[in-house]
Amino acid sequence: MNSYAPILVLGGLAAGFAIFSVVSGMLTGPKRYNRAKLEAYECGIEPTPQPVGGGRFPVKYYLTAMLFIIFDIEIVFLYPWAVRFDSLGWFGLVEMVFFILTVFVAYAYVWRRGGLEWD
């Protein structure tokens, strides 16, 4: 249990700081509400009313999300591979080349569909 004590202390300090920051902001911050502050903020774009059943989103939103997830997964696998590169040998190199090729296929798909072009 002694080896976990510093981690628990650090977690307690982080939680205490977070709670202190939120509470002190609520107590000391200005409370001037107006119509603009109470509206939903969507990256500077005026929110538009949506149909009751929901609206259709352009494919670019999904392509951007897919591209983010693909490269996020790629980085998650590349870091441990880079750390253990010496011990994996040729097998690790060949497997990573196949992995990078499959990621490149997804990247090429997004590129062909225009997911990298912002109009």
Phi, psi and omega in degrees: 000333181296330181287338179269351183301313179298325180292318179294320178296316179296319177297319177296318178296318180295316179295318178298317178296319180296315180294317178300317181296316181293315182293316180294327176294321178291324183281322186259346184286155178292147181238062178252097181268141173220178185298320182295322180289332183275351178279157178290139180254124181233071175058034178082359180264134178296127179293138179253147179294141181255151174299162184301317181279002183098156181256172177268135178260146175296153182297334182300327178298315181289324178294321178295317178297318180296318179296318178298314182294320181298313182285334173295315179295322179299315181294322179300325180273334183285325181297308179296326179296318181293326179291320184259020185303315183297321184279343182279330178070209183293326180301314179296322179294315181294317179297321180289327176296317177297319179296315180296323178296320178293324176294322179295327177298315178295319178297317179295323178298314180295321180296316179296325181280358178083021181288344180263358180257124180252114181271000000 
